[in-house]
């Protein structure tokens, strides 16, 4: 077995560019319209609002911005102004906003950044210390300016290529390690259902499923060249799909003949390529029942014992603690926002993910404290703003790829700017920063998980079986009435069960985590494609029923004998059952210790 070594992570200017294009114009416009020193609040409202508005095609993002802007303005304005009258009331409103922000990812992967943006807007606007005085109306003007600038920037960024995000998500289905077919399907629906993209998505899904079947033959017969050529061709087609105006396909010379076991994968690539070349931009009609079913399939219901609700409760509780702790600091303390954002950023749905977020912050704190001490001793006080500005560039450049290094320089940024602009003692600022960061880590990693134990879900083994069984039951109910209230309820319950497939107390190794990702993606994709097939009057109901028989307990998955499955859905059902069996065999027994 060959061992592959991943390339070292590289920094990216994305956050630096986002920081510059959001803050600079908001500062200028804010001061021009009278926001005064509150313009700094408007700048960060613009930045985090833009993060919430980015991620999809332009038309879908603008619809989201129209719906989300009032909530962002409420989060930016009300807690801050309320805090000047009643600190407990402001804390209560912030806790509710953070709870809502933590629940938003339940609406789908697109809403992960929406929840992040909403939480960041609320916490930063509340905790940000201003250099000069600012009246209530100046705060309102600054927040409105920030949201308006974010919308304008989203339009400017999307106008050259409004459907870029849709093409990228569909192209990723061809080449990603774990293809997110359901997310690509949802994006295609939101972007106007253009026919050529729908055809490309369907064919890309068939290619991945056929490739999975062909890989089983490859492992058995050691036939490498044919599938390597298919993967290379898929990468080339994916690049042409991503392009706004693709060039002609490059002829492939000396390509090995496609063997019989890979013929279906090659045919699916042919279909994707034809769709890319023809680009039929007409829209696929969609009935209202499609939208209702789409919401049921892709939007899980909210249950008290779900991991997402537990995460939202823990996030709200953790922010309540840090808000109460920072309430005893002097008014306008510049490190309040740092403590709030650190706590919010650390808290994740599982303890393992929370620890992963906390580790680089602790390492960054240790390294940043040493680097800050050296900067204070070496650099004259008049040069600290320059040092802090250089550190900010390094931090933003490395935030995505090397977070520990980024947080190291963020310590220098925080201490340097506060020492220079607010004339605080650098040693005291560093000590306070370290103390608040460690408190935030303690709350995120230990306190939250110790105080909210009653909402723990069922063991992961039972959730795996339940997700597969509920998905099969929901899809089988569609053979009666696809949009009856009972069928939609079953789909929401199945979507919730699939959303529960996240490790909680279980300590999984890398292979188990990868297998769980494959199971979750395959089950989600099977649900999306089977629901689409059930709504298609031209589809074969016998194939759908056969696939459902293979998925639920009415029939065991067919053994792998090297033949390509007769049906893509049946092949995906077999993949689900095989992956489930592998997981259940390696996970600890539900009654034992995890």
Secondary structure by P-SEA (a helix, b strand, c coil): cbbbbcccbbbbaaaaaaaaaccaaaaaaaaaaccccaaaaaaaaaaaaaaaaccccaaaaaaaaaacaaaaaaaacaaaaaaaccaaaaaaaaaaaaaaaaacccccccaaaaaaaaaaaaaaaacccccccccaaaaaaaaaaaaaaaaaaaaaacccccaaaaaaaaaaaacccccaaaaaaaaaaaacccaaaaaaaaaaaaaaaaaaaaaaaaaaccccaaaaaaaaaaaaaaaaaaccccccbbbbcccccccccaaaaaaaaaaaaaaaaacccccccccaaaaaaaaaacbbbbbcccaaaaaaaaaaaaaaaaaaaaccccccccaaaaaaaaaaaaccccaaaaaaaaaaaaaaaaaaaaaaaaaaacccccaaaaaaaaaaaaaaacccccaaaaaaaaaaaaaaaaaacccccaaaaaaaaaaaaaaaaaaaccaaaaaccccccccaaaaaaaaaaaaaaaaaacccccccaaaaaaaaaaaaaaaacccccccccaaaaaaaaaaaaaaaaaaaaaaaaaacccccaaaaaaaaaacccccccccccccccccaaaaaaaaaaaaaaaaaaccccccccc
